């Protein structure tokens, strides 16, 4: 995954190896003005943080004004930064309800992030903001469960053959956006299949950056159901990598080569 941020003066690439014992990530940054290597960063944690931060941005711009509750379906490592980032973006958030299939993992997650355990995914789906962050290949969220005004942040299913959302979610969504339409066309099963079936059209799918820039209005009324499909893009890795390098310099950590 590669990107260039001319404002930051950095080009970057994230690379990883999918191995039986894990998937290590690394981000390499290049200084575009001096044409030299700027940093090599072990990036497992960076990936978790930037993915959560994207949902935080979506929540700030797309959640209904009086959103106070968050539901999370999935209790893995990525879910932790989802909760932390959305809490940071919406300081008035009062309640988090989490669900996953493994009771032990659910209890541990709730204790760690300060959430309430749900008895079923429906409990998480009834909240003002719902995050799906699973490795499931089949839908874990049904549109019929959603309350008016819900913001859905779909974070998992980054594969054209996998889905976290059923078609009813897309049918009920008044506004649909993603991080990159070009990338979503390749790997977002949650959008590809419904569009192939005529539930949605790519012309109706916007990008989160358009909302942030004020180019499009994401939410028209408090009762709109809104969807943000997050796949993760290289520009986020360059941005968070730049922030990590800046903080490392301020704190005097890291190794100069």
C-alpha positions as CSV (number, residue, x, y, z in Angstrom):
1,X,0.0,0.0,0.0
2,X,1.7,3.2,-1.1
3,X,0.8,6.9,-1.1
4,X,2.3,10.4,-1.4
5,X,1.4,13.4,0.8
6,X,2.9,16.5,-0.7
7,X,1.8,18.7,2.1
8,X,3.7,16.5,4.6
9,X,6.6,16.1,2.1
10,X,6.5,12.3,2.5
11,X,5.9,9.3,0.3
12,X,5.3,6.0,2.1
13,X,4.6,2.3,1.7
14,X,3.2,-0.2,4.1
15,X,4.2,-3.8,3.6
16,X,3.5,-7.0,5.5
17,X,3.9,-10.8,5.5
18,X,0.9,-13.1,6.2
19,X,2.7,-15.9,8.2
20,X,1.3,-18.8,10.2
21,X,2.4,-17.2,13.5
22,X,1.2,-13.7,12.7
23,X,1.2,-10.8,10.3
24,X,4.0,-8.2,10.9
25,X,3.6,-4.8,9.3
26,X,6.2,-2.1,8.5
27,X,5.8,1.4,7.2
28,X,8.7,3.0,5.2
29,X,8.6,6.8,4.8
30,X,10.6,8.8,2.2
31,X,11.4,12.5,2.3
32,X,10.2,13.8,-1.1
33,X,12.2,17.0,-0.9
34,X,15.6,15.6,0.2
35,X,15.0,12.3,-1.7
36,X,16.1,10.2,1.2
37,X,14.8,7.6,3.6
38,X,12.9,9.3,6.5
39,X,11.9,6.4,8.7
40,X,11.2,2.7,9.0
41,X,8.4,2.0,11.5
42,X,7.2,-1.3,12.9
43,X,3.5,-0.7,12.2
44,X,1.2,-3.2,13.8
45,X,0.0,-0.7,16.4
46,X,-0.1,2.1,13.8
47,X,-2.5,0.1,11.7
48,X,-4.8,-0.4,14.7
49,X,-4.7,3.3,15.6
50,X,-5.3,4.7,12.1
51,X,-8.2,2.3,11.5
52,X,-9.9,3.3,14.8
53,X,-9.2,7.0,14.0
54,X,-11.1,6.8,10.7
55,X,-14.2,5.6,12.5
56,X,-13.7,8.5,15.0
57,X,-13.7,10.9,12.1
58,X,-16.8,9.3,10.7
59,X,-18.5,9.5,14.1
60,X,-17.7,13.2,14.5
61,X,-19.1,14.1,11.0
62,X,-21.8,11.5,10.5
63,X,-23.3,10.5,13.9
64,X,-26.6,12.1,14.8
65,X,-26.1,15.2,17.1
66,X,-27.4,13.6,20.3
67,X,-25.6,10.2,19.8
68,X,-24.8,8.8,23.3
69,X,-24.4,5.0,22.8
70,X,-22.0,2.8,20.8
71,X,-22.5,-0.8,19.9
72,X,-19.5,-3.0,18.8
73,X,-19.8,-6.4,17.1
74,X,-16.4,-8.0,17.4
75,X,-14.1,-8.0,20.3
76,X,-10.6,-8.4,18.8
77,X,-7.6,-6.1,18.9
78,X,-9.0,-3.7,16.2
79,X,-12.2,-3.2,18.2
80,X,-10.2,-1.6,21.1
81,X,-9.1,1.4,19.0
82,X,-12.6,1.7,17.6
83,X,-14.0,2.3,21.0
84,X,-11.1,4.6,22.1
85,X,-11.3,6.7,18.9
86,X,-15.0,7.1,18.9
87,X,-15.0,8.1,22.6
88,X,-12.3,10.7,21.7
89,X,-14.4,12.0,18.9
90,X,-17.6,12.1,20.9
91,X,-16.8,13.0,24.5
92,X,-20.5,12.8,25.5
93,X,-20.7,9.1,24.7
94,X,-22.2,7.4,27.7
95,X,-22.5,3.7,27.0
96,X,-20.7,1.0,25.0
97,X,-22.4,-2.4,24.4
98,X,-20.2,-5.1,22.9
99,X,-20.8,-8.6,21.5
100,X,-18.8,-11.4,20.2
101,X,-19.4,-15.1,20.0
102,X,-16.7,-16.2,22.6
103,X,-17.9,-15.4,26.1
104,X,-14.4,-15.4,27.5
105,X,-13.2,-12.9,24.9
106,X,-16.3,-10.8,25.5
107,X,-15.8,-10.5,29.2
108,X,-12.1,-9.6,28.8
109,X,-12.9,-7.0,26.2
110,X,-15.6,-5.4,28.2
111,X,-13.3,-5.2,31.3
112,X,-10.5,-3.7,29.3
113,X,-12.5,-1.0,27.5
114,X,-15.3,-0.4,30.0
115,X,-18.2,-1.8,27.9
116,X,-21.3,-3.8,28.8
117,X,-21.6,-7.3,27.4
118,X,-24.5,-7.9,25.0
119,X,-26.4,-11.1,24.8
120,X,-26.6,-11.0,21.0
121,X,-25.5,-8.9,18.1
122,X,-28.9,-7.3,18.2
123,X,-28.1,-5.6,21.5
124,X,-25.1,-3.9,19.9
125,X,-27.1,-3.0,16.8
126,X,-29.7,-1.0,18.8
127,X,-27.2,1.7,19.7
128,X,-26.7,5.2,18.1
129,X,-23.5,4.1,16.5
130,X,-22.7,0.5,15.5
131,X,-19.3,-0.8,14.6
132,X,-18.8,-4.1,12.9
133,X,-15.2,-5.2,13.3
134,X,-15.1,-8.9,12.7
135,X,-13.4,-11.5,10.5
136,X,-16.7,-13.0,9.5
137,X,-17.4,-13.8,5.9
138,X,-21.2,-13.8,6.4
139,X,-23.3,-10.9,7.6
140,X,-23.2,-10.2,11.4
141,X,-25.5,-7.1,11.2
142,X,-29.0,-7.1,9.9
143,X,-30.7,-3.9,8.8
144,X,-34.0,-4.7,10.5
145,X,-32.2,-4.4,13.9
146,X,-31.1,-0.8,13.3
147,X,-32.9,2.1,15.0
148,X,-33.6,5.4,13.1
149,X,-30.6,7.7,13.1
150,X,-28.0,5.0,13.4
151,X,-24.5,5.4,12.1
152,X,-22.9,2.1,10.9
153,X,-19.1,1.9,10.7
154,X,-18.3,-1.4,8.9
155,X,-14.6,-2.1,9.4
156,X,-14.1,-5.8,8.7
157,X,-14.8,-7.8,5.5
158,X,-12.0,-6.2,3.3
159,X,-12.5,-8.9,0.7
160,X,-14.9,-9.0,-2.2
161,X,-16.1,-12.5,-1.0
162,X,-16.9,-11.4,2.6
163,X,-19.7,-9.4,4.1
164,X,-20.5,-8.1,7.5
165,X,-23.8,-6.3,6.5
166,X,-26.9,-7.8,4.9
167,X,-28.7,-6.0,2.0
168,X,-31.3,-4.5,4.3
169,X,-28.5,-2.3,5.9
170,X,-27.8,-0.9,2.4
171,X,-31.5,-0.5,1.6
172,X,-32.2,1.5,4.7
173,X,-29.0,3.7,4.5
174,X,-29.9,7.2,3.3
175,X,-26.2,8.0,2.8
176,X,-23.3,5.6,2.1
177,X,-19.6,6.6,2.1
178,X,-16.2,4.9,2.2
179,X,-12.6,5.9,2.4
180,X,-11.9,5.3,-1.3
181,X,-14.4,4.4,-4.0
182,X,-11.7,3.1,-6.2
183,X,-10.5,0.7,-3.6
184,X,-14.0,-0.3,-2.5
185,X,-14.7,-1.4,-6.0
186,X,-11.9,-4.0,-5.6
187,X,-12.3,-5.3,-2.1
188,X,-15.5,-4.2,-0.4
189,X,-17.9,-7.1,-0.5
190,X,-20.3,-5.1,1.6
191,X,-20.8,-2.8,-1.4
192,X,-19.8,-4.9,-4.4
193,X,-22.5,-7.5,-4.0
194,X,-25.4,-5.2,-3.2
195,X,-24.5,-3.0,-6.2
196,X,-24.4,-6.1,-8.4
197,X,-27.9,-7.0,-7.2
198,X,-29.2,-3.5,-7.9
199,X,-29.6,-2.5,-4.2
200,X,-27.2,0.4,-4.6
201,X,-25.3,2.2,-7.4
202,X,-21.6,3.3,-7.2
203,X,-22.8,6.8,-8.1
204,X,-24.5,6.8,-4.7
205,X,-21.3,6.0,-2.8
206,X,-19.3,9.0,-1.6
207,X,-15.9,9.3,0.2
208,X,-15.5,10.4,3.8
209,X,-13.1,13.1,2.7
210,X,-16.0,14.8,0.8
211,X,-18.0,15.1,3.9
212,X,-15.1,16.4,6.0
213,X,-14.4,19.0,3.3
214,X,-18.0,20.1,3.2
215,X,-18.4,19.0,-0.5
216,X,-21.4,16.8,0.3
217,X,-23.9,16.6,3.2
218,X,-23.6,13.2,4.9
219,X,-26.6,13.4,7.3
220,X,-29.7,15.4,6.3
221,X,-31.9,14.5,9.4
222,X,-31.4,13.0,12.8
223,X,-33.4,9.9,11.7
224,X,-31.2,9.1,8.7
225,X,-29.4,5.8,8.8
226,X,-25.8,6.4,7.5
227,X,-23.1,4.0,6.5
228,X,-19.3,4.4,6.5
229,X,-17.5,1.4,4.9
230,X,-13.9,1.5,6.1
231,X,-11.3,-0.5,4.1
232,X,-8.1,1.4,5.1
233,X,-6.0,3.4,2.7
234,X,-2.3,4.0,2.4
235,X,-2.7,7.8,2.9
236,X,-3.7,7.1,6.5
237,X,-0.5,5.1,7.0
238,X,1.6,7.9,5.7
239,X,-0.2,10.4,8.0
240,X,0.1,8.4,11.2
241,X,3.7,7.5,10.3
242,X,4.5,11.2,10.0
243,X,2.9,11.8,13.4
244,X,4.9,8.9,14.9
245,X,8.2,10.3,13.6
246,X,7.4,13.7,14.9
247,X,6.7,12.4,18.4
248,X,9.7,10.2,18.3
249,X,11.9,13.2,17.6
250,X,10.3,15.2,20.4
251,X,10.9,12.4,22.9
252,X,14.3,11.3,21.7
253,X,13.3,7.8,21.0
254,X,14.1,5.6,18.0
255,X,17.3,4.7,16.3
256,X,19.0,6.9,13.7
257,X,20.7,4.9,10.9
